[in-house]
Amino acid sequence: MSSLPLSFRVRNAVMEKHQLEGTDPSDRYFNRLVPVKRVDRGYTASVMYEALTIESDTHRTIPAAVNDIVTKLRDLGFSKMRTRVNFKGQRYLAEKESWIDYQD
């Protein structure tokens, strides 16, 4: 995460993009990007899957916003999910970050 204080960061700008993988309620594998934006009081994340758009609540940290997306998807029947950071700002991390697995 950037070392700049939240007050100096651009609001509504995508700070990070996380890769989300898992299984949908029909037991099909899926893979989507989850952009995380800086907003007035923290961060929000969002994901689109077919006609479904899920947006997190505002959280103080990026991991909390991503976890909120996973929780909301889990409540809809998604499972076996994991995430990792693929972009920080414009910098591509070349899949060097570790996966975070979420228990069903």
C-alpha positions as CSV (number, residue, x, y, z in Angstrom):
1,M,0.0,0.0,0.0
2,S,1.1,3.6,-0.7
3,S,2.9,5.4,2.1
4,L,1.0,8.6,1.4
5,P,-1.7,9.6,4.0
6,L,-5.2,9.0,2.9
7,S,-5.9,12.8,2.8
8,F,-3.2,13.2,0.0
9,R,-4.5,10.5,-2.3
10,V,-6.8,11.2,-5.2
11,R,-10.4,10.4,-4.3
12,N,-12.4,8.0,-6.6
13,A,-9.2,6.9,-8.2
14,V,-8.5,3.2,-8.6
15,M,-5.7,2.4,-6.0
16,E,-5.4,-1.3,-6.6
17,K,-6.8,-4.1,-8.7
18,H,-7.2,-7.5,-7.2
19,Q,-7.8,-10.7,-9.1
20,L,-10.7,-12.7,-7.7
21,E,-11.1,-16.4,-8.5
22,G,-13.7,-18.9,-7.3
23,T,-16.7,-21.0,-8.1
24,D,-20.2,-19.5,-8.8
25,P,-23.5,-20.9,-7.5
26,S,-23.7,-23.1,-10.6
27,D,-20.4,-24.6,-9.7
28,R,-18.6,-22.9,-12.6
29,Y,-15.1,-21.4,-12.2
30,F,-14.8,-17.6,-12.5
31,N,-12.1,-15.0,-12.6
32,R,-12.7,-11.3,-12.3
33,L,-10.8,-8.1,-11.5
34,V,-11.8,-6.2,-8.4
35,P,-10.9,-2.5,-8.6
36,V,-10.5,-0.8,-5.3
37,K,-11.2,3.0,-5.2
38,R,-10.2,5.6,-2.7
39,V,-13.3,7.5,-1.5
40,D,-14.0,10.2,1.2
41,R,-13.8,7.9,4.2
42,G,-11.6,5.0,3.0
43,Y,-11.9,2.5,0.2
44,T,-14.6,0.7,-1.7
45,A,-14.3,-2.4,-4.0
46,S,-16.6,-3.6,-6.7
47,V,-16.9,-6.6,-9.0
48,M,-19.1,-7.5,-11.9
49,Y,-20.2,-11.0,-12.7
50,E,-22.6,-11.5,-15.6
51,A,-25.6,-9.2,-14.8
52,L,-24.6,-8.9,-11.1
53,T,-22.7,-5.9,-9.7
54,I,-21.5,-6.0,-6.1
55,E,-20.0,-3.0,-4.3
56,S,-18.5,-3.1,-0.9
57,D,-19.3,-0.7,1.9
58,T,-16.7,1.9,2.7
59,H,-13.8,0.5,4.8
60,R,-10.7,2.0,6.3
61,T,-8.4,-0.5,4.6
62,I,-8.1,-2.1,1.2
63,P,-8.1,-5.7,2.6
64,A,-11.4,-5.0,4.4
65,A,-13.1,-3.7,1.3
66,V,-12.0,-6.8,-0.7
67,N,-13.1,-9.1,2.1
68,D,-16.5,-7.4,2.1
69,I,-16.9,-8.3,-1.6
70,V,-16.0,-11.9,-0.9
71,T,-18.5,-12.0,2.0
72,K,-21.3,-10.6,-0.2
73,L,-20.5,-13.1,-2.9
74,R,-20.4,-16.0,-0.4
75,D,-23.8,-14.9,0.8
76,L,-25.1,-15.4,-2.8
77,G,-23.7,-18.9,-3.1
78,F,-20.2,-18.3,-4.5
79,S,-17.4,-20.5,-3.0
80,K,-13.7,-21.5,-3.1
81,M,-12.7,-17.8,-3.5
82,R,-9.2,-16.4,-3.4
83,T,-7.7,-13.0,-4.2
84,R,-4.4,-11.4,-4.9
85,V,-3.2,-7.9,-5.8
86,N,-2.3,-7.6,-9.5
87,F,-2.0,-3.8,-9.8
88,K,-1.0,-1.1,-7.3
89,G,-1.8,2.2,-9.1
90,Q,-0.5,1.7,-12.6
91,R,2.2,-0.8,-11.6
92,Y,1.6,-4.4,-12.7
93,L,2.9,-6.8,-10.1
94,A,3.5,-9.6,-12.6
95,E,1.6,-12.1,-10.4
96,K,4.3,-11.9,-7.7
97,E,1.8,-11.4,-4.8
98,S,0.6,-14.3,-2.8
99,W,-3.0,-15.5,-3.0
100,I,-5.3,-15.0,0.0
101,D,-7.7,-17.9,0.4
102,Y,-11.1,-17.3,1.9
103,Q,-12.8,-20.2,3.8
104,D,-16.3,-21.2,2.7
